[in-house]
Amino acid sequence: MLLRTRVTVFVLAAFAVFAGVIALGVQRYVTLLDTRLEKAAASGLVALWSEIASSGLDLLSREARRAGADPALAAGLTERDRDRLGALGNRISAALATAATGVGATRVDILQNDGGLLYTSSQSVFPEPMLPVATIESELGPKGLAGVGYIRDFGLAMVVATQVTDAAGRSIGTVILASALDDALQRIAVNTGTTVVVVNRRGRAIAGTDPELWAQFDATVRHGSISRGDKVYSLVNAPIDYLTGSHAADLITIADTTAASGAESRVALWTVAGGDVVVLVILLPLFLYLRRSFQPLEAAVGVLEAISSGNTGVSMEDMAGRDEVGMIAHTVEVFRRRTLALERMTMARTRLRRRQERLIFKQMTALASTLEDDERDRVIADLEEIKASALASSSTPAATAAATAAAQDAAEAGDGIEITALALSKLTARITDQQHRLIQLISELREALKSKTALIALRKEIDIAASIQQSMLPKPMPPQPHFSVVGQMTPAKEIGGDFYDFFFVGENRLAIVVADVSGKGISAAFFMAITRTLLRALTLVASKPGEALVRLNDLLAEDNDEGMFVTLFYGVLDLTCGRLTYASAGHNAPVLRRAAGSVEFLPQTGGVALAVMEGLPYAEKSLDLGRDDLLVLYTDGVTEAQNSADELYGDPQLLDHVAAAGLLDPAEMLAGILTSVRDFEAGAPQADDITCVVLRVTG
C-alpha cells in the first residue's frame, strides 16, 4: 500500500473513530433520555390511575357507609327479610347509577356474617358473593375495605365493603359495592390520548378501551417502544394491586408514535448523510494533494528498485528547485555509482576465489578418497553442491545484490575463500563423526559379546528349568479298570505358569488338578512348583477338596510379597461309586459330556483365586459320573485363544467341539481340542499357556 494511501486511510479511520465516539455518546444520551421519559410517563400514569381510582373508591365508600348506617338495612339483616333488603339494594344501585363520573356499571351484595348471600344485583343464575368469607374475615375491619378486586361474573372492578352493625354495635352483616373499570379507563384514555388496556399476569387483556389492539403485541413486553408492521407504538404500564396487596394486573397505555419515530429516523439519516459529505469534502482534496506531493518520492523508489534488480544504467531526472527531492536524487545517484564500483571489485575477487577454490577442492577430493565409500560419496556430493551454489550466485545476472553481499562478507573475512572453509568444515565434521561412530561400534561389539555370553548361559538355565517343569507334570498312567486320563501343557514361552496333575489319594480315590498361575515365565513357574508341592502334601492331611484349598490359600498368601495368585480346580473321584467331589478357586468350569450326549459346564463353587488374601472359604460340590461320562478340564489359554482378527475361541465353541466329538478316547479328545484351537488361531502367535486334561469313566 502506498504511503499516500496509508495517510488517507489513517485520516479516514480517525474520522470514523471520532464519528463513532460521537454516535455512541449520542446514542447513550438518547437511551438515558428515553429511560427518563419512560419513568416519567410511568410515574404520571401511576398518579393518574391513583387519582381516578381514589375518586371512584371514595364515592363507593360514602355510599357503602351510608347504607351500613341505615337502620332499615340492620333490621332487614336481623330479620333476614329479603324483600326489604331487595328494596334497599335497588335504592343503592339507583344512587350509584346517578353518581358522578368515574363509576361504571355497579353491583351490590348484602351478606350475613356467615357469608350467606341475602341480596345481590347480579343477574347470574347461580350468583356467588363478590368477596369470599375468608377475605372478609381477614381483611375487613371497622373502617371497611376498599380497593381493586376480581369478581368472577363481573371481572376486575373497584370494590368497597363495610360492616353493618345493630343498635348494640355488633356486626350482623356486610355490604359490598363494586364498580366496573370501564369509566375509569375511559377517563385515563381521554386524559392521556392513548388506548388503555388492563392485562392480567398471563398477558391476556381483561378490560380496556380497545382490547383487540393488545393482541398484536408480545404479552411479555409491557413497556417501551415496539414496532408492528409499518407502525411504532409506545407502551407505558402501571401496576394494579388487589385488595389484599398482591399484584393483580397491569394498566397499559398504548400510544401510536409512528409519526414521531419517522421524524427521528429522517433526522438521523440526514445527519449521517451530512457527515459523509463533510468527510468527502475533506478527504478528496487531501488525497489529491498527497498524490502530487509524493510523485518525486515514487520516482526515487523506482530508481532504487531498478538498482536492486541489477539495472545500474538508470538515473533520476533533474529536480532542481525542489530541495528535499534534489537531496534524494543526489543520494540515489551516489549510491548508483558506488554500486557500479562494488560490482567491478566483486567480479575481480570472484575470479581470484574460483582459482583458489579449484586448487583446494582438488586437494579435499583426494582427502575424501581415504574415507569409506558411503562417507566419501557424501563428502564429494557436499563439495559439488557448494561449488554449484557458488557458481550460480556469482554468474547469474539477476543476482547482483546477492553477489554484492557475498563480496562484502568476503571482504570482512579477508581471504575470499569462505565457501571453501565451509566445505572443509563439513569434511572435518564427517571425519570426526565417522571416528566417533567407529569407537562407539567397537564398544557396542564388546558389550554385545558380553551379552551374548550371558544370553547363552541364561538360555541353558531356561532350558534346564523347562525340562524340570515338564518332568514335574504327571506321567501317563498305566491302563486302569475304572478310568482313563490324559493331559498336556503347552507353554506360551519357554517356561509356563499352567500345570495339571492326577494322582491317587488312597487306594480308591483319584485326585485331578488343573491350575493357572498369574503371569508367565520363570516367576510363574516357581509359583506353580510351590503350589503343586503344597497341594500334594495337603492331600495327606485334608481329605476334602474344599478343606485342602482353604489350607493351600493360607500357605500361599502368607509370604506372597510379589502379589501373585493362581486359579485352580481340584476334584476327587471316588472310584467305588463314581462320585466326583470338587472345589474351584476362580478357575474355568470344566466341561462334562454325558454318555447320552448332553454337554454342560460343571456348576461353579464360587471360590476366588488362591494367594489373594488369607482366611477365605472354599465351598465344594459333588455329582455322580457314570460309565463313558467324559470330563474336560482346561485353562483360559484354550477359550481365550485369539486369531489374527483378535477374536476369541470362547466357551460356546469348546462346548460345540466336545458335543460333536462323540465318545472318543481321552487321548483322541485331547488331540482334537488342541487341533481345533490351533486351526482357530490360524497361525496367530500363542498368547497364553494352553493346558487341557481329559478324564473318562470306563467302569
C-alpha positions, 0 to 999 in steps of 0.5 A: 500500500502506498504511503499516500494511501496509508495517510488517507486511510489513517485520516479516514479511520480517525474520522470514523473513530471520532464519528463513532465516539460521537454516535455512541455518546449520542446514542447513550444520551438518547437511551438515558433520555428515553429511560427518563421519559419512560419513568416519567410517563410511568410515574404520571400514569401511576398518579393518574390511575391513583387519582381516578381510582381514589375518586371512584373508591371514595364515592363507593365508600360514602355510599357503602357507609351510608347504607351500613348506617341505615337502620332499615338495612340492620333490621332487614339483616336481623330479620333476614327479610329479603324483600326489604333488603331487595328494596334497599339494594335497588335504592343503592344501585339507583344512587350509584347509577346517578353518581358522578363520573368515574363509576361504571356499571355497579353491583351490590351484595348484602351478606350475613356474617356467615357469608350467606348471600341475602341480596345481590344485583347480579343477574347470574343464575347461580350468583356467588358473593363478590368477596369470599368469607375468608377475605372478609374475615381477614381483611375487613375491619371497622373502617371497611375495605376498599380497593381493586378486586376480581369478581368472577361474573363481573371481572376486575372492578373497584370494590368497597365493603363495610360492616353493618352493625345493630343498635348494640354495635355488633356486626350482623352483616356486610355490604359490598359495592363494586364498580366496573373499570370501564369509566375509569379507563375511559377517563385515563384514555381521554386524559392521556390520548392513548388506548388503555388496556388492563392485562392480567399476569398471563398477558391476556387483556381483561378490560380496556378501551380497545382490547383487540389492539393488545393482541398484536403485541408480545404479552411479555413486553409491557413497556417501551417502544415496539414496532408492528408492521409499518407502525411504532407504538409506545407502551407505558404500564402501571401496576394494579394491586388487589385488595389484599396487596398482591399484584393483580394486573397491569394498566397499559397505555398504548400510544401510536408514535409512528409519526414521531419515530419517522421524524427521528429516523429522517433526522438521523439519516440526514445527519449521517448523510451530512457527515459523509459529505463533510468527510468527502469534502475533506478527504478528496482534496487531501488525497489529491494533494498527497498524490502530487506531493509524493510523485518525486518520492515514487520516482526515487523508489523506482530508481532504487528498485531498478538498482536492486534488480541489477539495472545500474544504467538508470538515473533520476531526472533533474529536480532542481528547485525542489530541495528535499527531492534534489537531496534524494536524487543526489543520494540515489545517484551516489549510491548508483555509482558506488554500486557500479564500483562494488560490482567491478571489485566483486567480479575481480575477487570472484575470479581470484576465489574460483582459482583458489577454490579449484586448487583446494577442492582438488586437494579435499577430493583426494582427502575424501578418497581415504574415507569409506565409500558411503562417507566419501560419496557424501563428502564429494556430493557436499563439495559439488553442491557448494561449488554449484551454489557458488557458481550460480550466485556469482554468474547469474545476472539477476543476482547482483545484490546477492553477489554484492553481499557475498563480496562484502562478507568476503571482504570482512573475512579477508581471504575470499575463500569462505565457501571453501572453509565451509566445505572443509568444515563439513569434511572435518565434521564427517571425519570426526563423526565417522571416528566417533561412530567407529569407537562407539561400534567397537564398544557396542561389539564388546558389550554385545559379546558380553551379552551374548555370553550371558544370553547363552548361559541364561538360555541353558538355565531356561532350558534346564528349568523347562525340562524340570517343569515338564518332568514335574507334570504327571506321567501317563498312567498305566491302563486302569479298570475304572478310568482313563486320563490324559493331559498336556501343557503347552507353554506360551514361552519357554517356561509356563505358569499352567500345570495339571496333575492326577494322582491317587489319594488312597487306594480308591480315590483319584485326585485331578488338578488343573491350575493357572498361575498369574503371569508367565515365565520363570516367576510363574513357574516357581509359583506353580512348583510351590503350589503343586508341592503344597497341594500334594502334601495337603492331600495327606492331611485334608481329605476334602477338596474344599478343606485342602484349598482353604489350607493351600490359600493360607500357605500361599498368601502368607509370604506372597510379597510379589502379589501373585495368585493362581486359579485352580480346580481340584476334584476327587473321584471316588472310584467305588461309586463314581462320585466326583467331589470338587472345589474351584478357586476362580478357575474355568468350569470344566466341561462334562459330556454325558454318555447320552450326549448332553454337554454342560459346564460343571456348576461353579463353587464360587471360590476366588483365586488362591494367594489373594488374601488369607482366611477365605472359604472354599465351598465344594460340590459333588455329582455322580459320573457314570460309565463313558461320562467324559470330563474336560478340564482346561485353562483360559489359554484354550477359550481365550485363544485369539486369531489374527482378527483378535477374536476369541475361541470362547466357551460356546465353541469348546462346548460345540467341539466336545458335543460333536466329538462323540465318545472318543478316547481321552487321548483322541479328545485331547488331540482334537481340542488342541487341533481345533484351537490351533486351526482357530488361531490360524497361525496367530502367535500363542498368547497364553499357556494352553493346558487341557486334561481329559478324564473318562469313566470306563467302569 
